[in-house]
Structures are given as structure tokens and as C-alpha cells.
Amino acid sequence: MSAHPSDFVTVIVPVFNEARNIVNNIDLLIHEIEDHFKQFEIIIVSDGSTDGTNSEIMAFKHPAIRLVAIAENKGKGHAIRSGLQQAKGNFIFFIDGGMELHPKELRIFLGLIRLYDADIVIGSKRHPQSHVRYPWYRKFLSRIYQELIHFLFHVNVTDTQVGIKLFKSEVIVAILPHLKIDRYGFDLEMISLAHLFGYSNILEAPVRLDYFYKNKRFFIFELMHVFRIGLSLVKDTLSLYFRLKKIKKPIKAAK
């Protein structure tokens, strides 16, 4: 399904110390967007990068690209929230800056959101058509975490954590004032708030993801990394659970 001429797409790209790859990644992103969308903007949010990432982005001359440079690393949730605050599109898409997930998914996601009149389309490792290479221990911990989410939030999705999502702008307008999580729990925060506010038509889409392609950590350091992320994620999740109980649910206008 091709883009409608009136579509204005905002693409938010959080990055941290991506100087080595950022130019190639921007080239790839623009190539996948400009032939299919007449109106688009790319907001690249550099989350405290110290390796020259900002200089590389500023040297990349393209009228659709804007850099938001955050002085101190505060987490991907904070970076995406900073981009959302400046987004102008009627569809808002975000994708991890390392491009482990291919930006061609934007066209597919937009087709799905129009075809099914969805509020949100999210990438899912557990979609039956996904092709994923992932360590067994991450699969195991992810399964446990998703079961916890179903129990606490009753959100009907199988995978909240993949770094590629598309929202209608009206969903972002509703949830943005309530977004607070700076790090790993921000994906769940966005989805659960949207669900709370009546935007519950959330569609999962397949992705291709090879975790081993860029991850070069030794096994023991990888386990320590996963453990650290897991603790932070559980802390964010429990804090979100109790915070949602205090938010007054607005009345959503009928479509």
C-alpha cells in the first residue's frame, strides 16, 4: 500500500555514540523514505554522544534532518520523548539508530496502520512471520517479562520491547504529557498509556533481527548486561503499574 499524498511522517532516531556508522545509516534511512513519502522529517536525537556523532550529523546536509543534541546520556526513553516533543507529522515512527531493524519497515507499518485502521503498529519478535536470531537466555527472560506484563497491564501484545514502532499522531498527543520513563521501560509505558486512553487497536508486525550481528560482548559480560537491564526494566515496570492507577482515564472521542 503506497503512502497517501497528505501523509506527513516524522521519523525519530535515537542514537548514542554512532559516529562510525551514522552517515551510512542516515543514507539508508533517507533512501527508504524519500522515494515513497512526499512529506517527512527525520529527528535524530543524540543522547549524550561523545564520539563525534553530533559533528557527523551536522555535516550531513539534508533539509528534512534535524539534530536534537542532549548534553548528558539519559536513556533512550528520554531521547525519544525529546523527539516526540518536536514531531510535526500525522504519523510518528521511531527506529533504533543502529539500524539493526531495517527502515523499509516504515512503508510496511504505514500500510498496515491504514489497512486495519490501527492506532499503533509495533514490531514483534514473536510474530509468526518474524525471522529472529536471539540468545536462548534472552528469549527465556523476555517470555517471563511479557507474562508479567499481561498479568499487570492486560495489554494484548506479545512483545513490547522491539525498537521500531509507528503511532498515529493523536495517540502521541494523548500520552505525551504522561511519559516519564527515561530508560528501558518506556516502550511499555507508551503502549500501556495508549491502551488506558482508549487507543487499544495495536497491531503487531513481523521483523527481521539478528542479535548476534552487532553484539560482540563476551558471554559473562553479556549476562551482566542483561541482568542490569532486567533489574532496571522490572523497576520501571512496577513503578509504571502503580502510577497508572493514579491517572484519570480521559474520555476518547469516537472515530
Residue pairs with C-beta under 8 A, 6 or more apart in sequence:
1 110
1 111
1 114
1 115
2 36
3 9
3 36
3 37
3 38
3 107
3 110
4 114
5 38
6 39
6 90
7 37
7 38
7 39
7 89
7 90
7 91
7 110
8 39
8 40
8 41
8 88
8 89
8 90
8 91
9 33
9 37
9 39
9 40
9 41
9 89
9 90
9 91
9 92
9 93
9 106
9 110
10 40
10 41
10 43
10 83
10 87
10 88
10 89
10 91
10 92
10 93
11 29
11 33
11 40
11 41
11 42
11 43
11 93
11 94
11 95
11 103
11 106
12 43
12 45
12 80
12 83
12 84
12 87
12 92
12 93
12 94
12 95
13 25
13 29
13 42
13 43
13 44
13 45
13 83
13 94
13 95
13 96
13 97
14 45
14 47
14 76
14 79
14 80
14 83
14 94
14 96
14 97
15 22
15 44
15 45
15 46
15 47
15 49
15 53
15 79
15 97
15 98
16 46
16 47
16 48
16 49
16 53
16 73
16 76
16 79
16 97
17 49
17 50
17 51
17 53
18 25
18 49
18 51
18 53
18 97
18 98
19 49
19 51
19 52
19 53
19 55
19 56
20 51
21 98
21 99
22 53
22 56
22 57
22 60
22 97
23 56
23 60
25 97
25 98
25 99
26 42
26 44
26 57
26 60
26 62
26 65
28 99
28 103
29 42
29 95
29 99
29 103
30 42
30 62
30 64
32 102
32 103
32 104
32 106
32 107
33 40
33 42
33 103
33 106
34 40
34 64
36 107
39 89
40 64
40 89
41 64
41 65
41 66
41 87
41 88
41 89
42 62
42 64
42 65
42 66
43 66
43 68
43 83
43 86
43 87
44 57
44 65
44 66
44 67
44 68
44 97
45 68
45 70
45 79
45 80
45 82
45 83
46 53
46 54
46 57
46 67
46 68
46 69
46 70
46 79
47 70
47 73
47 74
47 75
47 76
47 78
47 79
48 70
48 71
48 72
48 73
48 74
49 69
54 67
54 69
57 65
57 67
58 67
66 86
68 79
68 82
68 83
68 86
70 78
70 79
70 82
74 182
75 182
75 183
75 184
75 186
76 96
76 163
76 183
76 184
76 186
77 179
77 181
77 182
77 183
77 184
77 185
77 186
77 189
78 182
78 183
80 94
80 186
81 176
81 179
81 182
81 186
83 94
84 92
84 172
84 176
84 179
85 176
87 169
87 172
89 169
90 168
90 169
91 110
91 113
91 166
91 167
91 168
91 169
92 166
92 167
92 168
92 169
92 172
93 106
93 109
93 110
93 164
93 165
93 166
93 167
94 163
94 164
94 165
95 101
95 103
95 105
95 106
95 163
95 164
96 163
96 164
98 214
100 163
100 209
100 210
100 211
100 213
100 214
101 123
101 162
101 163
101 164
101 207
101 208
101 209
102 208
105 123
105 164
105 205
105 207
106 166
108 205
109 121
109 164
109 166
109 205
110 166
112 118
112 121
112 203
112 205
113 119
113 120
113 121
113 166
113 168
113 203
116 201
116 203
117 201
117 255
118 201
118 202
118 203
119 167
119 168
119 171
119 194
119 199
119 200
119 201
119 202
120 165
120 166
120 167
120 168
120 171
120 191
120 194
120 199
120 201
120 202
120 203
121 165
121 166
121 202
121 203
121 204
121 205
122 157
122 159
122 160
122 162
122 164
122 165
122 166
122 191
122 202
122 203
122 204
122 205
123 159
123 162
123 163
123 164
123 165
123 204
123 205
123 206
123 207
124 130
124 157
124 158
124 159
124 162
124 204
124 205
124 206
124 207
125 132
125 134
125 142
125 159
125 162
125 207
125 209
126 146
126 158
126 159
126 204
127 158
127 159
127 204
127 205
127 206
127 207
128 206
129 206
130 206
130 207
130 208
130 209
131 206
131 207
131 208
131 209
132 207
132 208
132 209
132 210
132 211
133 209
133 210
133 211
133 212
133 213
134 209
134 211
135 211
135 212
135 222
137 223
137 226
138 211
138 226
141 226
141 230
142 159
142 161
145 161
145 230
145 233
145 234
145 237
146 158
146 159
146 160
148 234
148 237
149 155
149 160
149 188
149 237
152 237
152 241
153 188
153 192
153 195
153 241
153 244
154 195
155 188
155 191
155 192
155 195
155 202
156 200
156 202
157 191
157 202
157 204
158 204
159 204
160 187
160 188
160 191
161 184
161 187
161 188
162 187
162 207
162 209
163 187
164 207
165 187
165 190
167 190
167 194
168 199
170 199
171 194
171 197
171 199
174 193
174 194
174 197
174 199
174 250
174 252
175 190
175 193
175 194
175 197
178 193
178 247
179 186
179 189
179 190
179 193
180 189
180 243
181 189
181 236
181 239
181 240
183 232
183 236
184 229
184 232
184 233
184 236
185 232
185 233
185 235
185 236
185 237
185 239
185 240
186 236
188 236
188 237
188 240
189 236
189 240
191 202
192 240
192 244
193 244
193 247
194 200
194 202
195 202
196 244
196 247
196 249
197 249
197 250
197 252
198 249
198 250
198 252
199 252
215 222
217 225
